[in-house]
Amino acid sequence: MKITSITVAFFLLLTQNVFSQDNSSYFSVDTGVKYTDGKTGIGLSGKILFSVDRFLINVNPIDLNFIPTGPKDGFRNETLSDGREVCRNSSNGQFAKKENCTTQFDLIYGLAIDGGYNLNRESDTDFFVGAGFRTNSPTTPYITANLLYKPNKEFSSNPVNIFGKIAAGRKFFELSIGLFFPI
């Protein structure tokens, strides 16, 4: 796992800069589209962000994915010639209760951590590129880009801070947007 050792070395490098001048901590809540193990669903995340000088460490202890799985095993939806949709038992073809054919959802829980380097420090928008590692369905390293938008406080008394993320790895993709708050 060469990529994993590179990722660990990257995080160790980041932690050496913890006491630099430009440190900030945030809590982020975001939602978006997640693709895991060949299935697309909705993700909901709670993250802790540490901005350390030009680096961002993103610890994601709450990574929930709601993945639709279709009808219960052994059942299928079918459209009759008159246009009605019915539920059938796949093994014997008999009609079944409609509840057996409603879309089911799997709840997949995971943990993730990533880090990135800030390419743009001269504006209200910080843009970080980096790498990370996530556990569970699938456990994989990934590359990531994170956007932190912090509006100029001179123009707004109550600015909204926006967090955006795109990440891609083996059998994994995430595109999310949310809010972040100083802690």
C-alpha positions as CSV (number, residue, x, y, z in Angstrom):
1,M,0.0,0.0,0.0
2,K,2.4,2.7,-1.2
3,I,-0.4,5.3,-1.4
4,T,-1.3,4.7,2.2
5,S,2.2,5.2,3.4
6,I,2.5,8.4,1.4
7,T,-0.8,9.6,3.0
8,V,0.4,8.8,6.5
9,A,3.7,10.7,5.8
10,F,1.7,13.6,4.5
11,F,-0.4,13.8,7.7
12,L,2.7,13.5,9.9
13,L,4.2,16.5,8.0
14,L,1.0,18.4,8.6
15,T,1.0,17.8,12.4
16,Q,4.5,19.3,12.7
17,N,3.0,22.7,11.8
18,V,0.2,22.7,14.4
19,F,1.6,25.7,16.3
20,S,2.1,28.0,13.3
21,Q,0.6,31.5,13.1
22,D,-2.4,30.9,10.9
23,N,-4.4,28.2,12.7
24,S,-8.2,27.8,12.6
25,S,-10.6,25.0,13.5
26,Y,-14.0,24.5,12.1
27,F,-17.0,22.1,12.2
28,S,-18.6,21.4,8.9
29,V,-22.0,19.8,8.1
30,D,-22.4,18.9,4.4
31,T,-24.5,16.7,2.1
32,G,-24.0,15.5,-1.5
33,V,-23.8,12.7,-3.9
34,K,-21.7,9.7,-3.1
35,Y,-20.8,6.7,-5.3
36,T,-19.6,3.7,-3.5
37,D,-19.1,0.1,-4.7
38,G,-21.1,0.7,-7.9
39,K,-24.0,2.3,-6.2
40,T,-25.0,6.0,-6.1
41,G,-26.7,7.6,-3.1
42,I,-26.9,10.6,-0.8
43,G,-24.2,11.4,1.7
44,L,-24.4,13.3,5.0
45,S,-21.2,14.2,6.8
46,G,-20.0,16.0,9.9
47,K,-16.4,17.0,9.7
48,I,-13.8,18.8,11.9
49,L,-11.5,20.9,9.8
50,F,-8.1,22.1,11.0
51,S,-6.5,24.9,8.9
52,V,-2.8,24.9,9.7
53,D,-0.9,27.6,7.9
54,R,-1.3,26.6,4.2
55,F,-2.6,23.1,5.0
56,L,-6.0,21.6,5.8
57,I,-6.7,18.5,7.8
58,N,-10.2,17.1,7.4
59,V,-11.3,14.6,10.0
60,N,-14.6,13.0,9.1
61,P,-16.0,10.9,12.0
62,I,-19.6,11.1,10.7
63,D,-19.7,9.8,7.2
64,L,-23.2,8.4,6.4
65,N,-24.2,7.2,3.0
66,F,-27.8,6.3,2.1
67,I,-27.7,4.0,-0.9
68,P,-30.9,2.8,-2.6
69,T,-30.9,-1.0,-3.1
70,G,-34.2,-1.4,-5.0
71,P,-36.9,-4.0,-4.0
72,K,-36.4,-6.6,-1.3
73,D,-34.4,-9.7,-2.4
74,G,-36.6,-12.1,-4.3
75,F,-39.1,-9.5,-5.6
76,R,-39.3,-7.3,-8.7
77,N,-41.5,-4.6,-10.1
78,E,-43.3,-5.3,-13.4
79,T,-45.5,-3.2,-15.7
80,L,-48.6,-4.9,-17.1
81,S,-49.9,-4.4,-20.6
82,D,-52.6,-2.0,-19.2
83,G,-49.8,0.2,-17.7
84,R,-50.3,-0.8,-14.1
85,E,-47.2,-1.5,-12.0
86,V,-47.3,-4.6,-9.9
87,C,-45.0,-6.4,-7.5
88,R,-44.1,-10.0,-8.3
89,N,-42.2,-12.8,-6.5
90,S,-39.1,-13.5,-8.6
91,S,-39.0,-17.2,-7.8
92,N,-42.6,-18.2,-8.8
93,G,-44.0,-15.1,-10.7
94,Q,-46.9,-14.7,-8.3
95,F,-48.2,-11.3,-7.3
96,A,-46.9,-9.9,-4.0
97,K,-47.5,-7.1,-1.7
98,K,-46.4,-3.7,-3.0
99,E,-44.3,-3.1,0.2
100,N,-41.9,-5.8,-1.0
101,C,-41.1,-3.8,-4.1
102,T,-40.6,-0.4,-2.6
103,T,-37.1,1.0,-2.7
104,Q,-35.0,0.0,0.2
105,F,-32.0,2.0,1.5
106,D,-28.7,0.7,3.0
107,L,-27.1,2.9,5.5
108,I,-23.3,2.7,5.2
109,Y,-21.2,4.3,7.9
110,G,-17.5,5.2,7.4
111,L,-14.6,7.2,8.7
112,A,-12.4,9.4,6.6
113,I,-9.4,11.7,7.0
114,D,-7.7,13.8,4.4
115,G,-5.3,16.6,4.1
116,G,-4.5,19.2,1.5
117,Y,-2.4,22.1,0.5
118,N,-3.9,25.6,0.0
119,L,-3.2,26.9,-3.6
120,N,-5.1,30.2,-3.1
121,R,-4.6,32.2,0.1
122,E,-5.0,35.7,-1.3
123,S,-8.8,35.9,-1.3
124,D,-12.0,34.9,0.7
125,T,-11.7,31.5,-1.0
126,D,-9.2,28.8,0.1
127,F,-8.7,26.0,-2.4
128,F,-7.0,22.9,-1.1
129,V,-5.8,19.8,-3.1
130,G,-4.6,16.7,-1.4
131,A,-5.2,13.0,-0.5
132,G,-7.0,11.0,2.1
133,F,-8.1,7.6,3.3
134,R,-11.6,6.3,4.1
135,T,-12.9,3.1,5.8
136,N,-15.8,0.9,4.9
137,S,-17.5,0.2,1.6
138,P,-14.9,0.6,0.1
139,T,-11.8,1.1,2.2
140,T,-9.7,3.2,-0.1
141,P,-7.2,6.0,-0.5
142,Y,-8.5,8.9,-2.6
143,I,-7.5,12.3,-4.0
144,T,-9.5,15.3,-3.0
145,A,-10.1,19.0,-3.6
146,N,-11.7,21.1,-0.9
147,L,-13.0,24.7,-1.1
148,L,-13.5,26.9,1.9
149,Y,-15.4,30.2,1.1
150,K,-15.2,32.7,3.9
151,P,-16.9,36.0,2.8
152,N,-15.2,39.3,3.6
153,K,-16.5,40.4,7.0
154,E,-16.3,44.1,6.0
155,F,-19.4,43.5,3.8
156,S,-21.4,41.2,5.9
157,S,-22.1,41.2,9.7
158,N,-23.2,37.5,9.6
159,P,-21.3,35.8,6.8
160,V,-22.1,32.2,5.7
161,N,-19.1,30.0,5.4
162,I,-19.4,27.5,2.6
163,F,-17.5,24.2,2.3
164,G,-17.3,22.2,-0.9
165,K,-15.5,18.9,-1.6
166,I,-14.8,16.6,-4.5
167,A,-13.0,13.3,-3.9
168,A,-12.3,10.2,-6.0
169,G,-10.7,6.8,-5.3
170,R,-11.1,3.2,-6.2
171,K,-14.9,2.5,-6.5
172,F,-15.5,5.8,-4.6
173,F,-16.6,9.3,-5.6
174,E,-18.0,12.2,-3.6
175,L,-19.3,15.6,-4.5
176,S,-20.6,17.6,-1.5
177,I,-21.4,21.1,-0.3
178,G,-22.2,22.4,3.2
179,L,-21.6,25.0,5.8
180,F,-18.7,25.3,8.3
181,F,-18.5,27.2,11.6
182,P,-15.5,28.2,13.7
183,I,-15.0,26.2,16.9
